[in-house]
Amino acid sequence: MSTPTVLSIVFFIAGFLMALTYASNKRKMGASRRRILLIMSIFMTSLSASFLLYSMYRG
């Protein structure tokens, strides 16, 4: 597997775990920490998609 594909998988798993943490900790976590977690989850998932598109384009 090429490096962009591996990075895509790693960033997708990280984003998915952050989204899971965001969904499960509604009362234990403050609103600002949950908002940061949501933004980081979206960022990691979009980074994963960009690495996947790059690896598909590169061949």
N, C-alpha and C positions, 0 to 999 in steps of 0.2 A: 504494500500500500504506500502511496506517495504521502509526503508530509502534509500537503493541504487537506487531503482526505482524513488523515488522522486528527489534524487540528479541528476539522469540522465536526468530527464525532465527539471529541473532547469538549468543545465549546457547547455543542448541543446537549450533552449530558449535564454539564454545569448549569446551563440555562434551565433545563428541565427540573433539576434538583432545587434550584432557587425558586422556581414557580411553585413547586410542591411545598417548599417551606413557607412561601407566601400564603398559600391556600390553607395550610394547616395551623398556623400560629396567629389566629385572629385576635385573641385576647391577651396572649402572653407578650406580644411585641407592641411597641409604640407605633403610632401612625407614621412618623417620619422614617423609622427603620423599615417598616413595611413598604413605604413608597420607594425608598432606595433599593430595596430588594426587588421590587417589581421592575424598576428601571434597569437594574443590572441583569435581570432575567431576559428582558426584551433585547438588551444590548448583546448578551451572549448568544442568544438564538439568532439574531440578525448577523452576527459575526460568523456563526456556524454556516448560515446560508450563503454568505459571500465566499467563504473558503470552499464550500461545495461547488458553487458556480464556477469559481476559478479553476478548480481541479477538473471540472467537466469541460471547460473551455480549453484548457491546456492539453487535455487528452491524456 
